[in-house]
Each structure stands twice: as structure tokens, then as C-alpha cells.
Amino acid sequence: PLGAARRVINTRSVESMPIALSVAGLASSILWALYATLLSDRWVGIPNYIGTVLGLIQIAIYLMYCRHSQSEEQRLVQNSTSLQPTHEAC
């Protein structure tokens, strides 16, 4: 998913980033981080604290470029419909 985040930034399109996978990864990291905090286990905690931060960054990137992708997609749809020939009777 971090490779997909780079692609989203380069292309300004969220098509290559599945939001469900990012949300699931974030949820998993949060739960494991909480578990590690309760047990005071650094070996489980540190990777999941990092995963939580990276998951939040992924969601933020998705939300930033989601709006941009939708507006560009709408513009493309409008352009393609204006190029279609109309079938009006003469």
C-alpha cells in the first residue's frame, strides 16, 4: 500500500489505492498497538505504532486525492459526453 500511495501522489488518482485495504491495515495496527501498550510489550508495540502512523498517512493521502480524482473524472465524463454525436431528427 505504501507503493500505491506514491503512485497516487504521482498520478493524482486514487484508482490504484484500495481504501478497504488501507482501513483494514490501520485498524489492525491500532488494535495490536493497544494490545502491546496494555502488556507493555515493546517488540509488538514499536512496529504497530509505526504502522498506525503510516496507516493514518495513507488515509490522509487517499482523502486528499479522492476529491481531486472525482472532479477530474467528472470533467472527463463531461468532455466525453460533449464529443458524442447527438441523434436529433433534422
Order of alpha helices (4+ residues) and beta strands (2+ residues): alpha-alpha-alpha
